[in-house]
Amino acid sequence: MSRVTLAQWQMLAAVVDHGGFARAAEAIHKSPSTLNHAVHKLEEQLGVQVLEPVGRQVRLTEAGELLLRRARQLIESAASLEDVATRLAAGLEAEIVVAIDQIFPAAAQAKALERFSETYPQVRVQLHESVLNGGTEMLHDGRADLVVSGIAAQGYLGEPLVNVRFIAVAHPSHELHQLSRSLDLRDLTQHRQLVVRDSAIRQSTNSGWLKAEQRWTVSHLNTSLDMLKRGLGFAWMPETRIADELSSGQLKPLPLSAGGIRMVPMQLIFRDRDRAGPAAHAMAQALKQGVSEVCPKDSISSNESP
């Protein structure tokens, strides 16, 4: 057991922060004699002088500065622990599980996580980067508290969140661009299509045009993007994920006569909105704010008539 109590360290910090026993006593509603006794007891228990008189005031000794610097970490940790306990008593979740489809705008996701971290730094977050039915499967299995998906979840009511615009693209040197004419879907059949695998285990499906003879399937959107930049195939990609590559000329939209652009409306879905805790609701709000800040023109709510 520790010889010195947390309260003793707190009283020492108060004396130092307020420049003396009298001011500290007034600030923390203790008598000066109580503070004086606590500090002297601390010095006696540690065998180290932590304060020395300077005129009518006191200041930390060199040893006191070192010890108080370490003690402040304990004080802050204790305050954080009490805050967590208070939030848990009020119904705050210790952890939330969120499944967000990989096509969701990455910058909006980053903004949402930053905002959530500022408000609920103690809450653990399990983030699953799902594809297609992966998120909704977690919802049905009860493994996710909150899901962002472009696929409707049967039996759940989703809230419109953002429209994701997909563009058919390939490297500028790809053979399809060398045809130098308008393309149709028949032109794509003899070239490799890059697709991202459904992350669902039981209800895995394919999505999008999949009639290419040479089809490569990967597990992550970033892998598909890397292959595109290497000229290894063509794919429909979320515009927000390839904005830099389009502007730099690393990727070029395929000149399809039809079907080159697709819109996928994404929804925000609670496993149980009424029973969801404050952290889950805060994450949902952060995701909506992230969308409105990063891609307001694609926000479904902002495009709806009042």
N, C-alpha and C positions, 0 to 999 in steps of 0.2 A: 504494500500500500504506500502511496505517496505521502511523504512527511508534510508537504505543503499543500494546502487546499487551493482549489481554483479561485475561491472567494478571496484568499490572501493575494494572489496574483492580480486579481481584478482591482483590489483596493490599492495595491502598489501602483498599478497603471493609472488609476484615478488621481493619486497624489502627484505623479509625474506630469500627467496631462493638464492638471489644473494649477500646477505651480506651488502646491503646498497642501498641508493637512486641512486647514480651515476651508479653503475654496472647494477642495475635493469633497469634504464632508457635506457641504451645502449642496453640491451637485448631485451626489448619489444618496442623499438623505441618511447619512450616518453621522454619528458624533465624532469630533476630532480625536477623542480618546480611543474610540473603537478602531479607527484607522491606524493611529499610532501604535496601539497594542498589536494589531495584525501585522504591521510591517516589522516591528521589533521581534515578534514571534517568528516571522519568516527568516529574519537574519540569524536568529538563534538556532533555528532548526537546520539551516543550511551551513551555518558556520562562516558566512560571508557577509560583509557589510555592503548593502546595496544603495543606501542613501548617505549623503554627507551634507552637513549644514553649510550654507553660503549666506551669511547675514541672517536675515529673518526667514529665508527660504531654504529649500533643500534641493539637491540635485543628485542624479545617479552617479555612482562611482563607475569606474571602468568595468568592474565585474558586474555591477548592477545593469549597465547598458546591455551587456551580452545576455544576461539572464532574462531581462525583461523583453528583449527582442524575441527570444525563443518562447517566452511565456505568452506573448501576444498571439502567437500561432495557436496555442492551446485555447486562449480566450475566444478567438475567432472560430475555431473548430467547434467549441462547445455551443456557441451561439448558433452556428449552422445546424448542429445536431438538434437543438431545441426547435429550430424553425422547421426542420423536417418532421419532427414529432408532432408539432402543431398542425402541419399540413396533412399528415397522415390521419390525425384525429378528426380533421375536418373532411376526410374522404379523399385526400389526394392519393393518386396511385404512386406506388414505388417505381413502376415501370409501365411503359406503354409500347405496344407493338404496332408498327405502321408499315403497310405494304403500298409502295408507290411504283406505278408502272414506269419503266425506263424511258418511255416517250415523254413523260412529264418534263416541262422546261427545267433544265438543271439549275439555272440561275435563280428561278423562283423557289426551287426546293432548298437551295443554299440559304436564301434570305429567310425562308420559313424556319429552318433549323437554327439559324443565328438568333432570330427573335425568340423562339421557344427556349433556347439555352439561357438567354438573359432573364427570362421570367421564372423558369423552373430548372435551375442548374442541377438540382439534386435528383431529378427524375431520370431514370435510365430509359434510353430509347433503343429499341430494336428496329432497325430499318431494313426492310426486305425490298430489294430492287426487282420487282416482278415483271413478267412479260405476259401479255394477253390474259388467259384465265388464271394465272398464278395468284393474283391478288384476291379474286373472287372465291377461289378455292379455299384460301386461308380464312376468308370471311365465313364460309359455310362450315368449315371445320372448327370455328371458334378460336382460331390461332392469331387473329388480328383484331385490334380494337378499331382501327381506322384504315380505310383503303381508298386509294386514288386509282381509278381504272377507266379505260376506254370501253369496257365491256359491262353491260348492265348485269347486276347480280339478282337473279330470280329470288323473289321473296323479300327484297330490300328496297328501300326508297333512297335513291341517290340525289345529291344536290349538284346541279350543273356547276362546273368549275372553270374549264378553259377549253377552247377549241385548238387542237394541235394540227398544224398544216404540214402535210407530207409532200415531198417533192421527189420525183424520180430523177436520180442523178448518176453520173459516172465520171471517171477521170477524163479530162479533156482529150487525152490521147487514146481513149477507148475506141474500139472498132465501130461502135454505134455512132459516135460523133464523127467518125471519118466518112460516114455515108453522106454527110452534108445535105440532108433533106429531112422533111417531116417524117416522123416514124409512127408506126402503129404497133399494136401489141404483137402482131405476127413477126415483126422484126426482132422482137426480144426473145423469141423462142429458142434461137440458136446460140444464145449468149448466157453466161452464168449470172444467175440471180442470187444475191446475198440476202438471207432471211435470218431473223432472230427466233430461236426456239421458244415455244411456249413453256413457261416455268411451272405450269400446273403438272401434277403427277397423274391424276385420274382423268381429268377432262381436257387434256391437251388437244388443241386444234391448230390448224394453219390459218393464216390471215393474209389477205392481199393476193395479188396475181402470182400464181405459182406454177406456171406452165413451161418455164424454162427447162430445157433438157439437162443443163448442167446447173444444179442447185447446190449451194453450200449453205449449211445451217450452223449458226453459232449461238452462243449462250448470252452474249452481251452486246448491246448497241455499240459500245466503243470498239469492239472487235470488228464489227461490220464496217464502221467508219474507217478504221485503219486499213482494212482490205480495199475499200473503195479508193482511198488515196494512193494505194499501190497499183491501182488499175486491174484488180483481180475480179471485177464484176460490176454489176449495177444494182441499185436498190432504191426503194422508197424510204426516205429518211425524214425525221422531223426537222422542219426548217430551223428551229431554234438550236438544234444540235450541230448544224452544218453552216451556220451563218458566217463564221470566219473563213471556212474553206470555200464558200461561194464567193465571198468578197475578194479573197486572195487568188482565186482562179484554180485552186487545187481540185475543186469539183465543179461540174457544169451540169445544169438541168438538161435532161434529155428532151429533144424537141418532139414530144409525142403530140399527135393530132388530137388525142383525147386520153384522159386518164392519167396525165402526168402529175396532177395535183389532187390530193385527197384531204378531206377534213375529218378529223376524229374528235368528237366531243367527249371530254373526260368528266367523270363524276367523282364527287367526294361522298363516301359511304361509311356510315357508322355501323358497327356490329349491333349496337343497341344504344341509340342516341339518348334515351331517357335514363339509362343506367350508367352511361359514360361519366367518368370523373372529370374534374376540372382540367387535368393535364391533357386529356384527349380532346376536350373542347378547345383548349388553348392551341393545340397543334392544328386543329381544323381551321381555326381563325388565322393562324400564322400562314397556313398554305394559301388561304384566300387572299390575304394581304400580299403575300409574295407574288402571286399572279398579277394582282392589280398594280403592283409597283414595277415589275419586270416586263410584263407583256400585257398592258392594259387593253390593247386593241383586240387581243385574243380572248380576253376574259368574257365568259358567257354572260355573267351577271351585268357587266358594263354595257353589253350589246342589247340587253333586254329593254323593252319599252317600260317606262314607269307606270 
